[in-house]
Amino acid sequence: MFEFKPWARYGGGRSTWYKHVKDGLLPPGVPVPGGRTAWLTAELGAVDAAIAGGAVVEERRQLVRELVTRRSGRIAAAELPAAPAIPPAPNSPLLTRREAAAVLRVSEATFGDLAKRADFPRPVSLGPRCSRYVREEVMRWVLTQRSVAVGLEVA
């Protein structure tokens, strides 16, 4: 029903794919939960058939316009794939960047800004490409920020 990297089946690159979408030769993707974009397999099949049938550029553009119009502006939410779940770690003493952002109830981008601050806890390195934040240190930082705002001292 959905394809997430359709350029792979055509042997071209992502940039070329998006150029063809921009030029109206391929249908645009649909946003799906999790901030991803997917393409409807049926639409790609229709474009494939047109190419195999020798459709010229204008015929392909017309086909793409018709396909997009048939979507009726939206895909039913029930048809969309589910967002990738973040496994909860309620008792884990270590947090991934995403989990730490969720604990603080901020976006990952905002968390990145917070992590750059000198007073924010540093992550613990578990390997060359793996680091985690200590839950207790993050929560202590939150309490410190709260107490600074109201003029209290945290032990």
N, C-alpha and C positions, 0 to 999 in steps of 0.2 A: 504494500500500500504506500509506503514512504521510502525514500532513498535519501541518505544523509550526505553522501559524497558522490554525486552522479558523475562528476568529471572523471572519476577513476575508470568507469566503464567505457568511456570514449577515448581514453588514452591521452587526453589533454590535461592541461593544468587548471588550477582553480581560477587564476586570473583570466585565462582565455574563456572559461565557462561564464564568468560574470560579465565579460565583455559581450558575449553572445546574448546573455539575458538583457543587458542594457540596450543592445541593438534590436531587441525584439525577436531574435531567432530562436530563443529558448524561453520557456515559461519561468517566471520568477518563483522562488521558493516560498513556502509558507512558514511563518514563525510557529514554533512548537514550544511547549513548556521546557524550561531549563535554558532559555536563551539560545536555542539552536534554530537552524533553518533546515527544512526538509522539502523534498520535491515529490510530487505525486507520481507514482509509478505509471499510472494510466496515462497521464499527460506526456511523460517521457516516451512511452510506447507509441503514442499518436505522432509525436515528432519524429521518432525513428521510422515509422511507417511512411511518413511524408518524404523523408530524406531518401529512403529506399525506393520510393515511387518516382523519384526524380523531380520533386517539387523545387521550383525556383525560389529565390529569396523572398519575393513578395508573397508568394503562396504560403511560405512558412510563417511569415509575419502575420498574415491573416489567420492562419491556424492557431497561432499562439494567442492572438487577441480573442478568438472564439473560446479557447480553452480557459483563459482567465475570466472571461465573462460568465462561463458556465459555473464557475466556482460560487457565483452569487455573492461575491464579496467576502464570504467567510466560510471556513470549514467548521463543521459541527465539532464542538469540544469533545464529544464522545469518540470521534474518529482520530483525534490526536494521540500520539504516543505519550505515555506518562513521563513526567519529569524524572530524571535520575534521582533516586533517593539518596540522601546523605544519612549514612547509618548513625543513629543517635549514640552518643557516648556519655550518658548521664553520670556514670561513676568513674569514668576514666580520668586519671590525674593529668594526662597529656591531651592537648587539643591540636588539631590541624588548624591551618589558617582559616579555613572555611568554618570550622566548628567554633573557633574563638570569635569570629565575626558574628556567628549566630548567638553565642552566649551574650555578647555585648549588644545584640540587636541592631547592628549596623551593617551596611553593605560591605562586600569584600574590598571595594575601592577605598571606602572610609577607613576600614580596618588597616589597609596598607598605609594610609596617612598617619594613623595613630601609631603604628609600629615603627615609623621613622622618628617619632619623638624620642628625645634623650631619656625621658623619665618612664617610658613604656618598657615592660619586661622584655628581655631578649629571649629568643627561642633557644631551645636546647637542640644541638645537632645530634641526630641519631645515625647519620651516615652522610655520604657526599651530596646526596640529593633529597635528604629527608630531615626535616626539623619540626619540632613541636613546641607549643607554648604550655607552660605549667599552669594548670587551671587555677591553683591557689594564688599564684603570683598575679595572674590577670585579675582575679577577683579582688585581691588586696589593692591593686592599682585603681580599680573602680572605686573602692572605699576611700582611698586617698584623695581621688579627684572630688568625690562628694564632700569629704570633710574640708578640703581646701576651699570649696565653694561656700561653705557655711562657717568657716573660721574655726574648726575644731582640730584637735591633734589626734592622729592615729598612732597607736603603739605598735 
